[in-house]
């Protein structure tokens, strides 16, 4: 068994775990971060970084990189059967940063790039197996293709998603509810009449269709109806589908945000509907709060 001692162990190398590691490293705390996946996900559930996240990521040099790759959106346009209803504008938000569209995979890559500059690289293909803690430290055991790894740290952060194995190991309830509807999702090439710098929500009799431009010609489309690609604006020409999936909307909250020296962040602590891009962004804010508290 390989033994590793670090100030903080982080379970999960998604955006929440990576941001936590980066915020800690910037404060002089070098964490150990582990993830069970062999490589980062190439697909992107989250697509928007909000102004608050950009404010938090500015001191660690990531905001500038996100803004260089992404593009701003100025609001959401609402329609009924593609007849305009109203507009929700973002330009009056109290921040110098805009809501910025960038695929989650690229956000994770930029966080990893910045983290590497602090000499921290996620250890991959290490699956959390168990933990034990005392009043002074927490020990976590991981299994991997090269054998077992045990970490000894002052703190452990569970950033391992909605199906958190750390949360399950500590028998922390994750209460809430899930809506029964399945929401199909497509990243698809479109030639359409919609503005690129707005998100678009079209209400139809039996649900809605949401569209967001990832970049010129490539759109994220999802909705709560099965035939969403048949509900696009008149004159839209469709092209290749680059990714398709489906999801269910759930609202759940961990029964505790921490147990002893173990804390929970991101989807391991709470899951939400995708409205306002809260999932990834709240995870980044969780990570910042954790790093501030750990440094104190």
C-alpha positions as CSV (number, residue, x, y, z in Angstrom):
1,X,0.0,0.0,0.0
2,X,1.2,3.5,-0.9
3,X,1.0,6.0,1.9
4,X,0.5,9.7,1.2
5,X,0.4,12.5,3.7
6,X,-1.1,15.9,2.7
7,X,-2.8,18.8,4.4
8,X,-6.1,18.1,2.4
9,X,-7.3,15.1,0.4
10,X,-9.9,15.9,-2.3
11,X,-12.1,13.1,-3.7
12,X,-13.2,14.0,-7.2
13,X,-11.5,15.9,-10.0
14,X,-14.5,17.6,-11.6
15,X,-14.9,21.3,-11.6
16,X,-15.6,21.4,-7.8
17,X,-12.6,19.3,-6.8
18,X,-10.3,21.1,-9.2
19,X,-11.4,24.5,-8.1
20,X,-10.9,23.5,-4.4
21,X,-7.4,22.2,-5.2
22,X,-6.6,25.4,-7.0
23,X,-7.9,27.7,-4.3
24,X,-6.0,25.7,-1.7
25,X,-2.8,25.7,-3.7
26,X,-3.0,29.5,-4.2
27,X,-3.1,29.8,-0.3
28,X,0.0,27.7,0.1
29,X,-1.8,24.4,0.9
30,X,-0.8,21.6,-1.5
31,X,-3.7,19.1,-1.6
32,X,-3.8,15.5,-2.9
33,X,-6.7,15.1,-5.4
34,X,-7.9,11.8,-6.7
35,X,-10.5,10.7,-9.2
36,X,-11.7,7.2,-10.2
37,X,-11.9,8.1,-14.0
38,X,-8.9,7.4,-16.2
39,X,-9.3,10.8,-17.9
40,X,-11.4,13.9,-17.8
41,X,-14.9,13.7,-19.4
42,X,-15.0,14.9,-23.0
43,X,-18.7,15.8,-22.6
44,X,-20.0,18.9,-21.0
45,X,-23.2,19.0,-18.9
46,X,-22.5,22.6,-17.7
47,X,-22.0,25.3,-20.3
48,X,-22.1,28.6,-18.4
49,X,-19.7,30.2,-16.0
50,X,-21.5,32.9,-14.0
51,X,-20.1,36.3,-12.9
52,X,-19.6,35.3,-9.3
53,X,-17.4,32.3,-10.4
54,X,-15.3,34.5,-12.6
55,X,-14.8,36.9,-9.7
56,X,-13.6,34.0,-7.5
57,X,-11.4,32.5,-10.2
58,X,-9.8,35.9,-11.1
59,X,-7.0,35.8,-8.4
60,X,-5.9,32.3,-9.6
61,X,-5.7,33.4,-13.2
62,X,-8.5,31.3,-14.7
63,X,-11.1,34.0,-15.4
64,X,-9.0,35.6,-18.1
65,X,-8.5,32.2,-19.8
66,X,-12.2,31.4,-19.7
67,X,-13.1,34.8,-21.1
68,X,-10.6,34.3,-23.9
69,X,-12.2,31.0,-25.0
70,X,-15.9,31.6,-24.1
71,X,-18.4,34.1,-25.3
72,X,-20.8,36.2,-23.3
73,X,-24.6,35.9,-23.2
74,X,-26.6,39.0,-22.3
75,X,-29.8,37.4,-21.3
76,X,-32.6,35.0,-22.0
77,X,-35.3,35.5,-24.7
78,X,-38.7,33.8,-24.0
79,X,-41.2,32.8,-26.6
80,X,-44.5,31.0,-27.0
81,X,-44.5,28.9,-30.2
82,X,-41.6,31.2,-31.2
83,X,-43.6,34.4,-30.8
84,X,-41.6,36.7,-28.5
85,X,-42.9,37.1,-25.0
86,X,-40.2,38.9,-22.9
87,X,-36.5,39.2,-22.3
88,X,-34.5,38.6,-19.1
89,X,-31.4,40.8,-19.3
90,X,-28.1,40.0,-17.5
91,X,-26.3,43.2,-18.3
92,X,-27.4,44.9,-15.0
93,X,-25.9,42.2,-12.8
94,X,-23.6,43.8,-10.2
95,X,-20.4,42.4,-11.7
96,X,-17.8,43.5,-14.2
97,X,-17.9,40.0,-15.6
98,X,-20.6,38.6,-18.0
99,X,-22.4,35.3,-18.0
100,X,-20.0,33.3,-20.1
101,X,-20.6,30.3,-22.3
102,X,-17.8,27.7,-22.3
103,X,-18.1,23.9,-22.2
104,X,-17.5,22.3,-18.9
105,X,-14.8,20.1,-20.4
106,X,-12.8,23.3,-21.3
107,X,-13.4,24.9,-17.8
108,X,-12.0,21.7,-16.3
109,X,-9.0,21.8,-18.6
110,X,-8.3,25.4,-17.7
111,X,-8.6,24.7,-14.0
112,X,-6.2,21.7,-14.4
113,X,-3.8,23.8,-16.4
114,X,-3.7,26.5,-13.7
115,X,-3.4,23.8,-11.0
116,X,-0.4,22.3,-12.7
117,X,1.4,25.6,-12.4
118,X,1.2,25.1,-8.6
119,X,2.7,21.6,-9.0
120,X,-0.5,19.7,-8.4
121,X,-1.8,17.1,-10.8
122,X,-4.9,14.9,-10.1
123,X,-4.2,11.2,-9.5
124,X,-6.5,9.3,-11.7
125,X,-7.9,5.7,-11.7
126,X,-8.0,5.9,-7.9
127,X,-11.5,5.0,-6.5
128,X,-12.4,6.0,-3.0
129,X,-12.9,2.8,-0.8
130,X,-13.2,3.8,2.8
131,X,-12.2,6.3,5.5
132,X,-11.6,6.6,9.2
133,X,-11.0,9.7,11.2
134,X,-9.9,10.9,14.6
135,X,-10.1,14.3,16.2
136,X,-6.7,15.0,14.6
137,X,-6.8,13.5,11.1
138,X,-8.7,11.6,8.5
139,X,-7.4,8.6,6.7
140,X,-8.8,7.6,3.3
141,X,-8.2,4.5,1.3
142,X,-8.3,4.3,-2.5
143,X,-8.0,1.4,-4.9
144,X,-6.3,1.6,-8.2
145,X,-4.7,-0.5,-10.9
146,X,-1.4,-0.1,-9.2
147,X,-2.8,-1.2,-5.8
148,X,-4.1,0.6,-2.8
149,X,-3.3,4.1,-1.7
150,X,-3.9,5.5,1.8
151,X,-3.9,9.2,2.5
152,X,-3.5,10.9,5.9
153,X,-4.8,14.5,6.0
154,X,-6.1,17.1,8.3
155,X,-9.2,17.5,6.1
156,X,-11.0,15.7,3.4
157,X,-13.3,17.2,0.8
158,X,-15.9,15.0,-0.9
159,X,-16.4,16.5,-4.4
160,X,-17.3,13.2,-6.0
161,X,-20.7,14.1,-7.4
162,X,-24.4,13.3,-6.8
163,X,-23.6,9.6,-6.3
164,X,-20.9,10.4,-3.8
165,X,-19.2,7.3,-2.4
166,X,-17.8,9.4,0.5
167,X,-21.3,10.5,1.5
168,X,-22.6,7.0,1.3
169,X,-19.7,5.7,3.4
170,X,-20.6,8.1,6.1
171,X,-24.3,7.3,5.8
172,X,-25.3,10.9,5.2
173,X,-28.9,11.2,3.8
174,X,-29.4,12.9,0.5
175,X,-33.1,13.8,0.8
176,X,-35.2,15.6,-1.9
177,X,-37.1,14.6,-4.9
178,X,-36.8,13.9,-8.6
179,X,-39.2,14.8,-11.3
180,X,-40.3,11.9,-13.5
181,X,-39.8,13.5,-16.9
182,X,-36.8,12.6,-18.9
183,X,-35.2,15.7,-20.6
184,X,-33.5,14.8,-23.9
185,X,-30.3,16.8,-24.7
186,X,-28.4,17.5,-27.9
187,X,-25.3,19.3,-28.9
188,X,-26.1,19.8,-32.5
189,X,-25.0,21.9,-35.5
190,X,-27.7,24.4,-36.4
191,X,-28.1,27.1,-38.9
192,X,-30.9,29.2,-37.3
193,X,-32.2,32.8,-37.0
194,X,-31.5,33.1,-33.3
195,X,-29.0,35.5,-31.6
196,X,-25.8,33.8,-30.4
197,X,-25.5,36.1,-27.3
198,X,-28.8,35.1,-25.8
199,X,-30.2,31.9,-24.5
200,X,-33.7,31.1,-25.9
201,X,-36.6,29.4,-24.2
202,X,-39.7,28.5,-26.3
203,X,-42.8,27.4,-24.5
204,X,-45.1,25.0,-26.3
205,X,-48.4,23.4,-25.3
206,X,-46.8,20.4,-23.6
207,X,-43.4,21.7,-22.4
208,X,-40.5,23.8,-23.4
209,X,-37.4,23.9,-25.6
210,X,-34.2,25.5,-24.5
211,X,-31.4,26.6,-26.9
212,X,-27.9,28.0,-26.1
213,X,-25.1,28.7,-28.6
214,X,-22.0,26.9,-27.6
215,X,-20.2,28.6,-30.5
216,X,-21.3,29.9,-33.9
217,X,-23.0,27.0,-35.6
218,X,-23.1,24.6,-32.6
219,X,-26.0,24.7,-30.1
220,X,-27.0,23.0,-26.9
221,X,-30.7,22.0,-27.2
222,X,-32.8,20.3,-24.5
223,X,-36.4,20.2,-23.3
224,X,-39.0,18.2,-21.5
225,X,-40.7,16.9,-24.7
226,X,-39.6,13.9,-26.8
227,X,-39.5,15.7,-30.2
228,X,-37.5,18.8,-29.4
229,X,-35.6,18.8,-32.7
230,X,-39.0,19.1,-34.4
231,X,-39.8,22.3,-32.4
232,X,-36.9,24.5,-33.6
233,X,-37.6,27.9,-35.1
234,X,-38.9,28.0,-38.7
235,X,-36.2,27.9,-41.3
236,X,-33.6,26.1,-39.0
237,X,-31.4,23.7,-40.8
238,X,-29.9,20.9,-38.7
239,X,-26.5,19.3,-39.1
240,X,-24.5,16.7,-37.2
241,X,-25.2,15.8,-33.6
242,X,-22.0,16.0,-31.7
243,X,-23.4,14.6,-28.4
244,X,-26.7,13.5,-27.1
245,X,-27.9,12.4,-23.7
246,X,-30.9,12.8,-21.4
247,X,-31.3,13.8,-17.7
248,X,-33.8,14.0,-14.9
249,X,-34.3,17.1,-12.8
250,X,-33.8,16.6,-9.1
251,X,-33.5,18.8,-6.0
252,X,-31.6,17.1,-3.2
253,X,-29.6,18.2,-0.2
254,X,-27.1,16.3,2.0
255,X,-28.2,16.0,5.6
256,X,-24.9,17.4,6.8
257,X,-22.4,19.7,5.1
258,X,-19.6,18.2,7.1
259,X,-18.9,15.3,9.5
260,X,-15.8,15.8,11.7
261,X,-12.9,16.5,9.3
262,X,-14.9,15.6,6.2
263,X,-16.8,18.2,4.1
264,X,-19.1,17.9,1.1
265,X,-19.1,20.3,-1.9
266,X,-20.8,20.6,-5.3
267,X,-23.2,17.8,-6.3
268,X,-22.0,15.7,-3.4
269,X,-23.7,18.3,-1.1
270,X,-26.6,19.5,-3.3
271,X,-28.2,19.0,-6.7
272,X,-30.5,21.4,-8.4
273,X,-32.4,22.1,-11.7
274,X,-30.2,23.5,-14.4
275,X,-31.9,26.9,-14.2
276,X,-29.3,29.8,-13.9
277,X,-26.4,27.3,-14.4
278,X,-26.3,26.7,-10.6
279,X,-24.8,23.3,-10.4
280,X,-21.1,23.8,-11.4
281,X,-21.1,27.4,-10.3
282,X,-22.3,26.6,-6.8
283,X,-19.7,23.9,-6.6
284,X,-17.0,26.5,-7.4
285,X,-18.3,28.7,-4.7
286,X,-18.4,25.8,-2.2
287,X,-14.8,25.2,-3.1
288,X,-13.8,28.7,-2.4
289,X,-15.5,28.8,1.0
290,X,-13.8,25.4,1.9
291,X,-10.4,26.7,0.9
292,X,-10.8,29.9,2.9
293,X,-11.9,27.9,6.0
294,X,-9.1,25.4,5.5
295,X,-6.5,28.2,5.3
296,X,-7.8,29.7,8.5
